[in-house]
Amino acid sequence: MMEYRCFGESDWEASHSLVAQDASRALIYLSDRRDVKDLPILVLGQSHGG
C-alpha cells in the first residue's frame, strides 16, 4: 500500500494536487510492473476530509 506524502508522519502540507499526483504516479508504477502489466487494476478512493 502506498503512502501519500501529505499524511501520516509526512512533513508535506496536504493539497489536492499533491494527492492526485501521488495517486497517478502509483498507478503508473503499478501498471509498468511486469508481474501486473496485463492484469486488471482496481482503484479505490476515500475522502480524507474537507
DSSP file (Angstrom, degrees, kcal/mol; ACC not computed):
  #  RESIDUE AA STRUCTURE BP1 BP2  ACC     N-H-->O    O-->H-N    N-H-->O    O-->H-N    TCO  KAPPA ALPHA  PHI   PSI    X-CA   Y-CA   Z-CA
    1    1 A M              0   0    0      0, 0.0     2,-0.1     0, 0.0     0, 0.0   0.000 360.0 360.0 360.0 136.0    0.0    0.0    0.0
    2    2 A M        -     0   0    0     21,-0.0     2,-0.5     1,-0.0    21,-0.0  -0.423 360.0-138.3 -81.6 159.1    1.3    3.4   -0.9
    3    3 A E        -     0   0    0     -2,-0.1     2,-0.2    19,-0.0     5,-0.0  -0.976  15.7-128.9-117.4 131.5    1.6    6.3    1.5
    4    4 A Y    >   -     0   0    0     -2,-0.5     3,-1.3     1,-0.1     6,-0.2  -0.540  16.8-129.8 -74.1 143.7    0.7    9.8    0.4
    5    5 A R  T 3  S+     0   0    0      1,-0.2     7,-0.9    -2,-0.2    -1,-0.1   0.587 103.8  58.4 -71.9  -7.7    3.4   12.4    1.2
    6    6 A C  T 3  S+     0   0    0      5,-0.1     8,-0.3     9,-0.1     2,-0.3   0.410 101.9  57.7-101.1   1.1    0.8   14.7    2.8
    7    7 A F  S X  S+     0   0    0     -3,-1.3     3,-1.1     6,-0.1     2,-0.3  -0.786  90.8  17.1-130.5 169.5   -0.4   12.3    5.5
    8    8 A G  T 3  S-     0   0    0     -2,-0.3    -3,-0.0     1,-0.2    -5,-0.0  -0.535 128.6 -15.5  72.7-131.2    0.9   10.3    8.4
    9    9 A E  T 3  S+     0   0    0     -2,-0.3    -1,-0.2     2,-0.0     2,-0.1   0.200 101.1 130.6 -93.7  16.1    4.3   11.4    9.6
   10   10 A S    <   -     0   0    0     -3,-1.1    -4,-0.1    -6,-0.2    -5,-0.0  -0.359  55.1-146.3 -70.7 148.3    5.0   13.4    6.4
   11   11 A D        +     0   0    0      2,-0.1    -1,-0.1    -2,-0.1    -5,-0.1   0.475  67.7 106.5 -90.0  -4.3    6.2   17.0    6.6
   12   12 A W  S    S-     0   0    0     -7,-0.9     2,-0.5    -5,-0.1    -2,-0.0  -0.386  73.4-121.0 -74.4 152.3    4.3   18.0    3.5
   13   13 A E        -     0   0    0     -2,-0.1     5,-0.1     1,-0.1    -6,-0.1  -0.832  37.0-108.4 -92.9 130.6    1.2   20.1    3.7
   14   14 A A        +     0   0    0     -2,-0.5     2,-0.3    -8,-0.3     3,-0.1  -0.262  46.9 161.2 -62.8 139.5   -1.8   18.4    2.2
   15   15 A S     >  -     0   0    0      1,-0.1     4,-2.1    -3,-0.0     5,-0.2  -0.976  47.1-119.8-153.3 152.7   -3.2   19.6   -1.1
   16   16 A H  H  > S+     0   0    0     -2,-0.3     4,-2.7     1,-0.2     5,-0.2   0.909 112.9  53.2 -58.5 -43.5   -5.5   18.1   -3.8
   17   17 A S  H  > S+     0   0    0      1,-0.2     4,-2.1     2,-0.2    -1,-0.2   0.879 109.4  47.4 -65.0 -38.1   -2.8   18.4   -6.5
   18   18 A L  H  > S+     0   0    0      2,-0.2     4,-2.4     1,-0.2    -1,-0.2   0.906 113.3  47.9 -69.5 -40.4   -0.2   16.6   -4.4
   19   19 A V  H  X S+     0   0    0     -4,-2.1     4,-2.3     2,-0.2    -2,-0.2   0.923 113.6  47.6 -64.7 -43.8   -2.5   13.7   -3.5
   20   20 A A  H  X S+     0   0    0     -4,-2.7     4,-2.3    -5,-0.2    -2,-0.2   0.888 111.6  51.4 -63.4 -39.6   -3.6   13.4   -7.2
   21   21 A Q  H  X S+     0   0    0     -4,-2.1     4,-2.4    -5,-0.2    -2,-0.2   0.918 110.6  47.9 -63.7 -44.8    0.0   13.4   -8.3
   22   22 A D  H  X S+     0   0    0     -4,-2.4     4,-2.2     2,-0.2    -2,-0.2   0.918 112.6  48.5 -62.8 -44.2    0.9   10.7   -5.8
   23   23 A A  H  X S+     0   0    0     -4,-2.3     4,-2.1     2,-0.2    -2,-0.2   0.903 111.7  49.7 -64.2 -41.4   -2.1    8.5   -6.9
   24   24 A S  H  X S+     0   0    0     -4,-2.3     4,-2.3     1,-0.2    -2,-0.2   0.919 111.5  48.2 -63.4 -44.6   -1.2    9.0  -10.6
   25   25 A R  H  X S+     0   0    0     -4,-2.4     4,-2.6     1,-0.2    -1,-0.2   0.873 110.0  52.6 -65.0 -37.2    2.4    8.0  -10.0
   26   26 A A  H  X S+     0   0    0     -4,-2.2     4,-2.5     2,-0.2    -1,-0.2   0.907 110.0  48.3 -64.9 -41.4    1.4    5.0   -8.0
   27   27 A L  H  X S+     0   0    0     -4,-2.1     4,-2.6     2,-0.2    -2,-0.2   0.906 112.3  48.3 -65.9 -42.1   -0.9    3.8  -10.8
   28   28 A I  H  X S+     0   0    0     -4,-2.3     4,-1.4     2,-0.2    -2,-0.2   0.931 112.2  49.6 -62.6 -45.9    1.8    4.3  -13.4
   29   29 A Y  H  X S+     0   0    0     -4,-2.6     4,-0.6     1,-0.2     3,-0.3   0.935 113.6  45.8 -57.6 -48.2    4.3    2.5  -11.3
   30   30 A L  H >< S+     0   0    0     -4,-2.5     3,-1.0     1,-0.2    -2,-0.2   0.912 111.7  50.2 -64.7 -44.0    1.9   -0.4  -10.8
   31   31 A S  H 3< S+     0   0    0     -4,-2.6    -1,-0.2     1,-0.2    -2,-0.2   0.713 107.2  56.2 -70.6 -19.4    0.9   -0.7  -14.4
   32   32 A D  H 3< S+     0   0    0     -4,-1.4    -1,-0.2    -3,-0.3     2,-0.2   0.591  82.0 105.9 -85.9 -11.8    4.5   -0.7  -15.6
   33   33 A R  S XX S-     0   0    0     -3,-1.0     4,-2.4    -4,-0.6     3,-1.3  -0.502  70.5-138.1 -71.3 134.9    5.4   -3.7  -13.4
   34   34 A R  T 34 S+     0   0    0      1,-0.3     4,-0.4    -2,-0.2    -1,-0.1   0.855 102.7  54.4 -60.9 -36.3    5.9   -6.9  -15.5
   35   35 A D  T 34 S+     0   0    0      1,-0.2    -1,-0.3     2,-0.1    -2,-0.1   0.567 122.2  28.6 -77.2  -6.4    4.0   -9.0  -12.9
   36   36 A V  T X4 S+     0   0    0     -3,-1.3     3,-2.7    -6,-0.2    -2,-0.2   0.565  89.3 102.5-121.5 -20.8    1.0   -6.7  -13.1
   37   37 A K  T 3< S+     0   0    0     -4,-2.4    -2,-0.1     1,-0.3    -3,-0.1   0.747  91.0  33.2 -43.0 -45.4    1.1   -5.3  -16.6
   38   38 A D  T 3  S+     0   0    0     -4,-0.4    -1,-0.3     2,-0.1    -4,-0.1   0.272 101.9  94.4-100.4  11.4   -1.6   -7.5  -18.2
   39   39 A L  S <  S-     0   0    0     -3,-2.7     2,-0.1     1,-0.1    -3,-0.0  -0.721  83.3-100.4-101.2 152.6   -3.8   -7.8  -15.1
   40   40 A P        -     0   0    0      0, 0.0     2,-0.5     0, 0.0    -1,-0.1  -0.425  33.4-147.6 -66.7 145.9   -6.8   -5.6  -14.2
   41   41 A I        -     0   0    0     -2,-0.1     2,-0.5     2,-0.0   -14,-0.0  -0.975   3.6-152.3-118.4 125.3   -6.1   -2.9  -11.6
   42   42 A L        -     0   0    0     -2,-0.5     2,-0.5     2,-0.0     0, 0.0  -0.854   8.6-161.1 -98.7 127.2   -8.8   -1.8   -9.2
   43   43 A V        -     0   0    0     -2,-0.5     2,-0.4     2,-0.0    -2,-0.0  -0.940   7.9-174.1-112.4 123.0   -8.5    1.7   -7.9
   44   44 A L        -     0   0    0     -2,-0.5     2,-0.3     2,-0.0    -2,-0.0  -0.903   4.9-161.3-114.2 144.0  -10.4    2.7   -4.7
   45   45 A G        -     0   0    0     -2,-0.4     2,-0.3     2,-0.0    -2,-0.0  -0.888   7.1-173.6-124.3 157.1  -10.7    6.2   -3.3
   46   46 A Q        -     0   0    0     -2,-0.3     2,-0.2     3,-0.0    -2,-0.0  -0.992  28.6-113.0-148.1 139.3  -11.6    7.6    0.1
   47   47 A S        -     0   0    0     -2,-0.3     3,-0.1     1,-0.1    -2,-0.0  -0.500  13.0-160.0 -72.2 139.0  -12.1   11.1    1.3
   48   48 A H        -     0   0    0      1,-0.4    -1,-0.1    -2,-0.2     2,-0.1   0.102  56.6 -93.3-102.4  20.4   -9.6   12.4    3.7
   49   49 A G              0   0    0      1,-0.0    -1,-0.4     0, 0.0    -3,-0.0  -0.234 360.0 360.0  96.8 173.3  -12.0   15.0    4.9
   50   50 A G              0   0    0     -3,-0.1    -1,-0.0    -2,-0.1    -3,-0.0   0.453 360.0 360.0 102.8 360.0  -12.6   18.6    3.8
